[in-house]
Amino acid sequence: MSRIGGILFFKVDGVQYDAKGEFTYRLNPDKKEMVPGADRIHGHVVNPQVQFIEGAITDSSSIDLQVLFALEDSTVTLNLANGKTVVLRNAVFAGEGDATTSEGEVAVRFEGLSGEVIPA
């Protein structure tokens, strides 16, 4: 049986951060929506949507949060337990910068111009 989830590695511009919990990503650049009329569905529209990777990292003493929050034009990767690699390019830090003190957790969200999944 193949592994589908679990351990992952989170990197920004090749620097690995201590990932916590679950990460979420969206790489679909387009959102399709049906257009209903009074008589039937008339078709659909396609609008761009933001591609992103978000989750949480541990705030170790070696991380300069101000540098992290200021990142632009970065490459963000998630190496997944199933062997795939999620890549987000031309990304900016788009999070709020929220952190907790109980576990030293920092919420991170990067939004980018393009993304892809590299198969295992």
N, C-alpha and C positions, 0 to 999 in steps of 0.2 A: 504494500500500500504506500502511496506517495504522500509526502508531507505537503500540507496545503497552507499552514499558518504557523505562527510562533515567533521564533527569533528573527529579528530584522536589524539592519544597520542603516543609520541615517547619516548622510554626509552633505556638507555644503562646500562647494569648491574644493572637494577632496579632503576636507577636514571632517573627521568622524566625531559625532556628538553622542552622548549617552542617551539613547532612546528609551522612553518610558511608555508603557501601555500600548494603546492602539493608535495607529496612524490611518489617516483617510487621504485619498487622492482622487482627483478627477482629471482625466486627460482628454475627454471628449471636447473638441473645440466648438461644436455646434449643438444647439438645443432645438429640436423640432417640436412644433406645437400645431395641433389640428385647429382649423378655423371653422367653427360651426355656423351654419346659417339657420334661418327659420325653417327651412325645408329639408336640409341635409348637410353633411360635411362638405364644405366647398373646396377644401384642399388643406395645405399646411404652409406654415412660415418657418423659416430657419433663421435663428439669431445666434450671434456668437455668445459663448459663455466662458468664464474665467477658468483656466486650468490651474490646479493647485495641489500642494501637498501640505498636510497639517497634522500636528500631533503634539507631543510634549517631550521635553528633554530634562535631564537633571542639571541643575545649576551648580557645576563644580567650581572650585576656586580659580581654575585656569580660564574660565570663559569670561570674556569682556562683553557683557550684554549690550552695551552701547554700540560696539562694533557689529554685533549680530543684528541688532535692530536697524542699523544703517545700510545693510547689504543691499546691493542692486546689481543687476546683470550677472547673477550667479547661476551656477548649475547645481541643482539639488537632486540627490539620488536616494532611493530606498532599495536596499538589497533585501529581497523577501525570502522567506523560508522555503518557498517552492522553487527557488532558483532564478526567478525573474528579477529584473532590475527595472525600476520605475525611474525615468529621467525627466526632469523639468528644467527647461532652458530659459535663459534670459529672465530669471526670476528675481523678484524683490521681496524683502521681508514685508508682509502685509498683515501681521498680527497686531494685537493690541499691546503686547508686551506684558501680559498678566503673569504673575508668579505667585507661588505659594511658599510659605515658610516651613510648614510641617514636614514636607518631603523635598524641599528645594526644587520644585517643579516649575518649569517655564513653558508656557504654551507658545508654540511656533506655528506660523502659517506663511508659506511662500506661494506667491502667485506668479505665473510665468506666461510667456508668449507661445511656447510650444512644449509638447511633451510626447513621450513614447514609452512603451513597455518593450524591453529587450527580452526575448524569450530565454528560457533556461537552456 
